[in-house]
Amino acid sequence: MVLQLPPVTVNQAELVLSPDTNGLMLTMQHPLVRLVIWDSFDILCALLIFINVFPNAPLAIRFVKEALLNSALRHTPGANNIYQQLMHDKKYTHKIILLVSHTNAHDCFC
């Protein structure tokens, strides 16, 4: 079952930086942004298990982006602005990829 949250505005799709470190923290993001990121972990685990357990760096980045895009699509129409940002804003996508790749998803059973 996919949790449906209300659509986010463009401002709510923006990433929130931590005032202390100027970095991203998952817990500081808008609930739907956080949900898209969190759900991407399951998709990423599936990509790692079924396609390549030891991807090289470019493939790992592609896996994370694909997981984020698929997660955003699962949460449309609410996450449509997030999906559009991921598709068209390279800086936005880069920041989220870094967050996903550095987050310890201990609930992911890869």
C-alpha positions as CSV (number, residue, x, y, z in Angstrom):
1,M,0.0,0.0,0.0
2,V,1.4,3.4,-1.0
3,L,0.9,6.3,1.4
4,Q,-0.7,9.2,-0.3
5,L,0.2,12.7,1.0
6,P,-1.1,15.9,-0.4
7,P,0.7,17.3,-3.4
8,V,3.8,19.4,-2.6
9,T,4.4,22.8,-4.0
10,V,7.6,23.7,-5.7
11,N,8.8,25.3,-2.4
12,Q,8.0,22.2,-0.4
13,A,9.9,20.1,-2.9
14,E,13.0,22.2,-2.2
15,L,15.7,20.6,0.0
16,V,16.2,21.9,3.5
17,L,19.8,22.4,4.5
18,S,21.0,22.0,8.1
19,P,21.9,25.4,9.6
20,D,24.9,23.8,11.4
21,T,26.6,21.9,8.6
22,N,25.0,23.3,5.5
23,G,24.3,19.7,4.5
24,L,21.1,17.7,4.0
25,M,19.5,15.8,6.8
26,L,16.7,13.3,6.0
27,T,14.7,14.3,9.1
28,M,14.6,18.0,8.1
29,Q,12.9,17.4,4.7
30,H,9.3,18.0,3.9
31,P,7.3,14.8,4.7
32,L,6.7,13.8,1.1
33,V,10.4,14.5,0.1
34,R,11.4,12.3,3.1
35,L,9.0,9.6,2.0
36,V,10.3,9.6,-1.6
37,I,13.9,9.3,-0.3
38,W,13.0,6.6,2.3
39,D,11.1,4.5,-0.2
40,S,13.9,4.7,-2.6
41,F,16.0,2.5,-0.3
42,D,13.8,-0.5,-1.0
43,I,14.0,0.1,-4.7
44,L,17.8,0.5,-4.5
45,C,18.1,-2.7,-2.5
46,A,16.2,-4.5,-5.2
47,L,18.4,-3.1,-7.9
48,L,21.5,-4.1,-6.0
49,I,20.2,-7.6,-5.3
50,F,18.8,-8.4,-8.8
51,I,21.1,-6.5,-11.1
52,N,24.5,-5.9,-9.6
53,V,25.6,-6.3,-6.0
54,F,28.9,-4.6,-6.5
55,P,28.3,-1.8,-9.0
56,N,31.1,0.6,-10.0
57,A,30.6,4.3,-9.0
58,P,28.7,5.4,-12.2
59,L,26.4,2.5,-12.0
60,A,25.7,3.0,-8.3
61,I,24.8,6.7,-9.0
62,R,22.5,5.5,-11.8
63,F,20.9,3.0,-9.4
64,V,20.3,5.7,-6.8
65,K,18.8,8.1,-9.4
66,E,16.6,5.3,-10.8
67,A,15.4,4.4,-7.3
68,L,14.6,8.0,-6.5
69,L,12.7,8.5,-9.8
70,N,10.7,5.3,-9.3
71,S,9.9,6.3,-5.8
72,A,8.7,9.7,-6.8
73,L,6.5,8.1,-9.5
74,R,5.0,5.8,-7.0
75,H,3.9,8.9,-5.0
76,T,2.4,10.9,-7.8
77,P,0.5,13.1,-8.2
78,G,1.6,14.4,-4.9
79,A,5.3,14.0,-5.7
80,N,5.1,15.3,-9.3
81,N,7.2,18.4,-8.4
82,I,9.8,16.2,-6.8
83,Y,9.9,14.0,-9.9
84,Q,10.2,17.1,-12.1
85,Q,13.1,18.4,-10.0
86,L,14.8,15.0,-10.2
87,M,14.4,15.0,-14.0
88,H,15.5,18.5,-14.7
89,D,17.6,20.0,-11.9
90,K,21.0,18.5,-11.8
91,K,22.0,20.2,-8.5
92,Y,18.8,19.0,-6.8
93,T,19.4,15.5,-8.0
94,H,23.1,15.5,-7.0
95,K,22.2,16.6,-3.4
96,I,19.6,13.9,-3.0
97,I,21.9,11.3,-4.5
98,L,24.6,12.2,-1.9
99,L,22.0,12.1,0.9
100,V,20.8,8.6,-0.2
101,S,24.3,7.2,-0.7
102,H,25.5,8.4,2.8
103,T,22.3,7.5,4.7
104,N,22.5,4.3,6.8
105,A,19.4,2.4,5.7
106,H,19.6,-0.2,8.4
107,D,16.1,-1.3,7.6
108,C,17.1,-2.3,4.1
109,F,17.8,-6.0,4.0
110,C,20.3,-6.0,1.1
